[in-house]
């Protein structure tokens, strides 16, 4: 803080509270208060009120503090390290927002226009049911060292709902398949399990429509949603488990026109041979290819893929997937990419190679600056993302459905 103030050649706005010095910046109705000593820094967004500022200055402490053993247990059961963790208890938060007579909570209740909810028994009941399904949001670092920093945010759910959500991720394929050349991504879910869970929720809303105005949209549309969910889904859709893709390079010319690429796509499904057989009935060129599960990739005839530049592309199938590779270097890797690898609880994920993606974005920015006059003056430097590649190797993100609830996992690895 002192260094930043010196660099800016300005004085930090300080004031004294109970003999302690705090930094105070007014932001209309509230302000940013900072207090620090040799051990701790405390930051708070609070009204200009001495009772609250005394808490910031560590003069007044809570009657009951979080026990260190409780914090350690909280971290241990969730796989969090001591480097950082926390939670929001939605049940307690809702109860305090709707019922607490603390003047500051009353002010928050008025500012958020929650008075009507607090006074409506239906709103209290239905919001209580919602927090029963989603009682807590927690988060913490699971790794913090010279190799990687990883953070998990978890929407904790009621055990029965967590079990149903986990079924949606139980597909025959996994998304964890190694590093990316530039970008790798995947999506998988059991569409039938997701539909069945949605049907149960919507049927409950149709039979017992919400009375709280907060949920008026659900009340007004539940019947229509039920009709949509009861429509049959074509087997060609329900047969699909998901996809994985990897993109190593992409060269663009102009807006949306690519001239070169290398990568592959694998679509996992039940009975891929049946889908290929149907396609071969309408395409003599495809029918001539010797496509066999586990066989060698076959070169696609030129022009079979619409809007595809003159690039070699290969197709292959396995017992559980259909794959497409573009670029000679991916031909021999295509067969291995069709291995399902088993479920890993992830339903969505991506990995981004920071250096390769930065170089791609640099080329795109340079093209855009050359095409649009004046853009160079307003846009950031063309290589601003590539610079991140000097410090970070890859960025990973994935969403998991498991027995704990819904996990959002973010990881950055270092070179």
C-alpha positions in Angstrom: 0.0 0.0 0.0 2.8 2.4 0.9 4.6 1.6 -2.4 1.4 2.1 -4.5 0.8 5.5 -2.8 4.4 6.5 -3.4 4.2 5.5 -7.1 1.0 7.6 -7.4 2.6 10.5 -5.6 -0.4 10.8 -3.4 -1.4 10.3 0.3 -3.7 7.5 1.3 -7.0 8.8 2.8 -6.6 7.9 6.4 -8.7 8.3 9.5 -8.5 7.2 13.1 -11.0 4.9 14.8 -10.5 4.1 18.5 -6.8 4.9 18.3 -6.3 2.7 15.2 -5.6 4.1 11.8 -7.7 2.9 8.8 -7.7 3.8 5.2 -11.2 5.0 4.2 -12.5 5.8 0.7 -16.1 6.9 0.4 -18.3 5.3 -2.3 -21.6 7.2 -1.8 -23.7 5.1 0.5 -20.9 2.8 1.6 -17.1 3.0 1.6 -14.0 0.9 1.3 -12.2 0.5 4.7 -8.8 -1.1 5.0 -6.9 -1.8 8.2 -3.5 -3.6 8.4 -0.8 -4.4 10.9 2.2 -6.7 10.8 0.1 -9.8 10.7 -3.3 -9.1 9.0 -5.0 -6.9 6.5 -8.8 -6.4 6.7 -10.9 -5.0 3.9 -14.6 -4.2 4.2 -17.3 -2.6 2.1 -19.4 -0.9 4.9 -21.4 2.2 5.7 -19.6 5.1 7.5 -20.5 3.8 10.9 -18.1 3.7 13.9 -19.5 0.4 15.2 -18.7 -1.3 11.9 -15.4 0.4 11.5 -14.3 -0.7 14.9 -14.8 -4.3 13.6 -12.6 -3.5 10.6 -9.9 -2.0 13.0 -10.0 -5.3 15.0 -11.1 -3.5 18.1 -14.4 -5.3 18.5 -14.4 -9.0 17.7 -17.3 -11.5 17.3 -18.6 -13.2 20.4 -18.0 -16.6 18.9 -15.1 -17.0 16.4 -14.7 -19.8 13.9 -12.7 -22.5 15.7 -9.4 -23.3 14.1 -10.2 -27.0 14.4 -13.5 -26.5 12.6 -11.7 -24.7 9.8 -9.2 -27.4 9.5 -11.9 -30.0 9.3 -13.8 -28.0 6.8 -10.8 -27.9 4.5 -9.8 -31.5 5.0 -13.3 -33.0 4.2 -13.3 -30.9 0.9 -9.7 -31.4 -0.2 -8.9 -27.7 0.3 -5.4 -26.6 1.3 -4.8 -24.0 4.1 -3.9 -21.4 1.4 -7.5 -20.1 1.2 -11.1 -21.3 1.6 -14.5 -20.0 2.6 -18.2 -20.6 2.3 -21.7 -19.0 2.2 -24.3 -20.7 4.3 -27.5 -20.0 2.3 -29.8 -21.3 5.1 -28.3 -18.9 7.7 -28.0 -16.1 5.2 -31.7 -16.3 4.2 -32.9 -16.5 7.8 -30.9 -13.4 8.8 -32.0 -11.4 5.7 -35.6 -12.2 6.3 -35.8 -12.2 10.1 -32.9 -10.5 11.8 -33.6 -7.1 13.5 -30.0 -5.9 13.3 -30.2 -2.4 11.9 -27.6 -3.1 9.2 -29.4 -6.2 8.1 -32.7 -4.2 8.1 -31.0 -1.7 5.8 -29.8 -4.4 3.5 -33.3 -5.9 3.5 -34.8 -2.6 2.5 -32.1 -1.9 -0.2 -32.7 -5.4 -1.7 -36.5 -4.9 -1.5 -36.9 -8.1 0.5 -39.6 -6.8 2.8 -42.4 -8.3 0.8 -40.7 -11.7 0.8 -40.1 -11.5 4.6 -43.8 -10.8 5.2 -45.1 -13.5 2.8 -45.3 -17.0 4.4 -45.3 -18.6 0.9 -42.0 -16.9 0.0 -40.4 -17.9 3.3 -41.5 -21.5 2.8 -40.5 -21.8 -0.9 -37.1 -20.0 -0.4 -36.5 -22.3 2.6 -37.2 -25.3 0.3 -34.7 -23.9 -2.2 -31.9 -23.4 0.4 -32.7 -27.0 1.5 -31.7 -28.2 -1.9 -28.7 -25.9 -2.1 -27.6 -25.2 1.5 -24.1 -23.9 1.0 -21.6 -22.5 -1.5 -18.0 -23.3 -0.6 -14.7 -22.7 -2.3 -11.0 -23.2 -1.7 -7.6 -23.8 -3.1 -6.7 -27.4 -3.8 -3.2 -26.8 -5.0 -0.8 -23.8 -4.7 2.8 -24.4 -5.6 5.4 -23.7 -8.2 3.7 -26.0 -10.6 0.0 -25.0 -10.5 -2.7 -23.1 -8.7 -6.1 -24.8 -8.6 -9.3 -23.6 -7.1 -12.6 -25.5 -6.6 -15.9 -23.7 -6.1 -18.7 -26.0 -5.0 -22.5 -25.5 -4.9 -23.2 -28.1 -2.2 -26.6 -29.9 -2.7 -28.9 -32.0 -0.7 -27.7 -35.7 -0.8 -30.7 -37.0 -2.8 -30.4 -34.2 -5.4 -26.6 -34.7 -5.6 -27.1 -38.4 -6.3 -29.5 -37.6 -9.1 -27.1 -34.9 -10.6 -24.3 -37.4 -10.5 -26.3 -39.8 -12.7 -26.2 -37.1 -15.4 -22.4 -37.3 -15.5 -22.4 -41.2 -15.7 -21.7 -41.6 -19.4 -19.3 -44.0 -21.0 -16.8 -41.3 -21.8 -14.6 -38.9 -19.8 -13.3 -35.5 -20.5 -9.8 -35.6 -18.9 -7.6 -36.4 -21.9 -4.4 -34.6 -21.4 -2.9 -31.3 -22.6 -4.0 -29.1 -25.4 -2.0 -28.0 -28.5 -3.9 -24.8 -28.4 -7.4 -25.7 -27.3 -9.1 -28.9 -26.2 -12.7 -29.1 -25.0 -15.4 -31.6 -24.3 -19.1 -32.0 -23.3 -20.9 -35.1 -22.1 -24.1 -35.8 -20.2 -26.7 -38.5 -19.9 -29.6 -36.7 -21.7 -32.2 -39.1 -20.5 -31.1 -38.7 -16.8 -31.2 -34.9 -17.2 -34.6 -35.0 -18.8 -36.0 -37.3 -16.1 -34.8 -35.0 -13.3 -36.2 -32.0 -15.1 -39.5 -33.7 -15.5 -39.7 -34.4 -11.8 -39.1 -30.8 -10.8 -41.5 -29.4 -13.4 -44.2 -31.9 -12.5 -43.9 -30.8 -8.9 -44.4 -27.1 -10.0 -47.4 -28.0 -12.1 -49.1 -30.0 -9.3 -48.2 -27.4 -6.6 -47.6 -24.1 -8.4 -45.3 -21.7 -6.4 -47.2 -18.9 -4.7 -44.3 -16.5 -4.0 -44.2 -13.8 -6.7 -40.4 -14.3 -6.9 -41.2 -17.6 -8.7 -44.0 -16.2 -10.9 -42.1 -17.1 -14.1 -41.9 -20.7 -13.0 -45.7 -20.7 -12.1 -46.6 -19.2 -15.4 -44.5 -21.4 -17.6 -44.3 -24.8 -15.8 -47.2 -26.3 -17.9 -45.6 -25.4 -21.1 -42.2 -26.7 -20.0 -43.9 -30.0 -19.0 -45.3 -30.4 -22.5 -41.9 -29.8 -24.0 -40.2 -32.3 -21.7 -42.8 -34.9 -22.5 -42.2 -34.7 -26.3 -40.1 -37.7 -27.5 -36.5 -37.1 -28.3 -35.2 -38.6 -31.6 -33.0 -41.7 -30.9 -30.2 -40.1 -33.0 -30.0 -37.4 -30.3 -30.4 -39.7 -27.2 -27.7 -42.0 -28.6 -25.1 -39.3 -28.4 -23.0 -39.3 -25.2 -20.9 -36.2 -25.9 -17.8 -35.0 -27.8 -14.2 -34.2 -27.3 -12.2 -31.9 -29.6 -8.6 -30.7 -29.9 -7.4 -27.8 -31.9 -3.6 -27.3 -32.4 -3.6 -24.6 -35.0 -6.0 -22.3 -36.9 -5.1 -19.8 -39.6 -7.8 -17.2 -40.4 -8.1 -14.8 -43.3 -10.7 -12.0 -43.0 -13.8 -12.4 -40.9 -14.7 -16.1 -40.2 -12.7 -17.6 -43.1 -10.0 -20.1 -42.1 -7.3 -21.2 -44.5 -5.5 -23.8 -42.5 -6.1 -25.9 -39.4 -5.0 -29.0 -37.5 -7.1 -30.8 -35.0 -9.6 -33.6 -34.4 -13.1 -34.2 -33.2 -14.5 -37.3 -31.6 -18.3 -37.8 -31.1 -19.2 -40.6 -28.7 -22.5 -42.4 -29.1 -24.3 -45.7 -29.1 -23.9 -47.8 -32.3 -21.9 -45.4 -34.4 -21.8 -48.0 -37.2 -25.6 -47.5 -37.6 -25.2 -43.7 -38.1 -22.4 -44.2 -40.6 -24.5 -46.8 -42.5 -27.4 -44.3 -42.8 -25.0 -41.6 -44.0 -23.5 -44.0 -46.6 -26.9 -44.6 -48.1 -27.1 -40.9 -49.1 -23.4 -40.5 -50.0 -21.8 -42.8 -52.6 -18.4 -41.2 -51.8 -18.7 -42.1 -48.1 -20.0 -45.6 -49.0 -16.8 -46.3 -50.9 -14.7 -45.9 -47.7 -13.6 -49.0 -45.8 -14.8 -47.8 -42.4 -14.5 -50.5 -39.8 -14.5 -50.2 -36.0 -10.8 -50.0 -34.9 -9.7 -49.8 -38.6 -7.3 -47.3 -40.1 -8.6 -43.7 -40.7 -9.9 -43.2 -44.1 -9.1 -40.1 -46.2 -12.3 -38.2 -47.0 -12.9 -37.2 -50.6 -12.4 -33.5 -51.3 -15.5 -31.4 -51.0 -17.4 -33.6 -48.6 -17.2 -31.1 -45.8 -19.0 -27.8 -46.7 -16.9 -24.6 -46.7 -13.8 -26.6 -46.0 -10.6 -25.3 -47.6 -8.3 -27.7 -49.5 -7.1 -29.6 -46.4 -6.7 -33.4 -46.0 -9.3 -34.8 -43.5 -9.6 -38.4 -42.2 -12.6 -40.2 -40.7 -12.5 -43.3 -38.4 -14.9 -45.2 -36.1 -14.7 -47.3 -33.1 -17.4 -49.3 -31.2 -18.4 -46.1 -29.4 -17.3 -43.1 -31.4 -16.9 -41.4 -34.8 -13.8 -39.3 -35.3 -12.6 -36.7 -37.7 -9.0 -35.5 -38.0 -7.7 -32.5 -40.0 -4.0 -32.3 -40.7 -1.5 -35.1 -41.4 -0.1 -35.1 -37.8 -3.5 -36.0 -36.4 -4.2 -39.0 -38.7 -2.3 -41.5 -36.6 -3.7 -40.1 -33.3 -7.3 -40.3 -34.4 -7.8 -44.0 -33.4 -6.5 -43.4 -29.9 -8.8 -40.3 -29.6 -11.8 -42.6 -30.0 -11.2 -44.4 -26.7 -13.9 -43.4 -24.3 -11.6 -43.4 -21.2 -14.5 -43.9 -18.7 -16.5 -41.3 -16.8 -14.7 -38.8 -14.6 -17.8 -36.8 -13.3 -17.1 -33.9 -15.6 -19.9 -32.7 -17.9 -18.0 -29.7 -19.5 -14.4 -28.8 -19.7 -11.7 -27.1 -21.6 -7.9 -26.6 -21.6 -6.2 -23.6 -23.2 -2.5 -23.5 -24.0 -1.7 -19.9 -23.2 1.3 -19.5 -25.5 -0.4 -21.0 -28.5 -3.7 -19.2 -27.9 -1.8 -15.9 -27.4 0.0 -16.4 -30.7 -3.3 -17.1 -32.5 -5.0 -14.0 -30.9 -2.0 -11.9 -31.8 -2.3 -12.8 -35.5 -6.1 -12.2 -35.3 -5.6 -8.8 -33.7 -3.0 -7.8 -36.3 -5.4 -8.7 -39.1 -8.2 -6.8 -37.4 -6.0 -3.7 -36.9 -5.0 -3.8 -40.6 -8.6 -4.1 -41.7 -10.2 -1.5 -39.4 -8.7 2.0 -39.4 -8.2 3.5 -35.9 -8.6 0.2 -34.0 -4.9 0.1 -33.1 -5.3 3.3 -31.0 -8.2 1.8 -28.9 -7.3 -1.9 -28.8 -4.8 -3.4 -26.3 -1.4 -4.5 -27.7 -1.7 -7.4 -30.2 0.6 -9.6 -28.1 -1.0 -8.9 -24.7 -2.3 -12.5 -24.4 0.9 -14.0 -25.7 2.8 -12.3 -22.9 0.8 -14.4 -20.4 2.3 -17.5 -22.0 5.6 -16.5 -20.4 4.2 -17.0 -17.0 1.3 -19.5 -17.5 1.4 -22.7 -19.4 -2.2 -23.9 -19.5 -5.6 -22.9 -18.1 -8.1 -25.6 -17.3 -11.7 -25.3 -16.4 -14.3 -28.0 -15.8 -17.8 -28.5 -14.3 -18.4 -31.8 -12.4 -21.6 -33.4 -11.0 -20.8 -35.7 -8.1 -22.0 -36.8 -4.6 -21.0 -33.4 -3.2 -23.0 -31.3 -5.6 -21.8 -29.2 -8.5 -18.0 -28.5 -8.7 -16.5 -25.7 -10.7 -12.7 -26.4 -11.0 -10.2 -23.9 -12.3 -6.5 -24.6 -12.6 -3.6 -22.7 -14.0 -0.3 -24.5 -14.6 3.1 -22.8 -14.8 5.9 -23.6 -17.3 
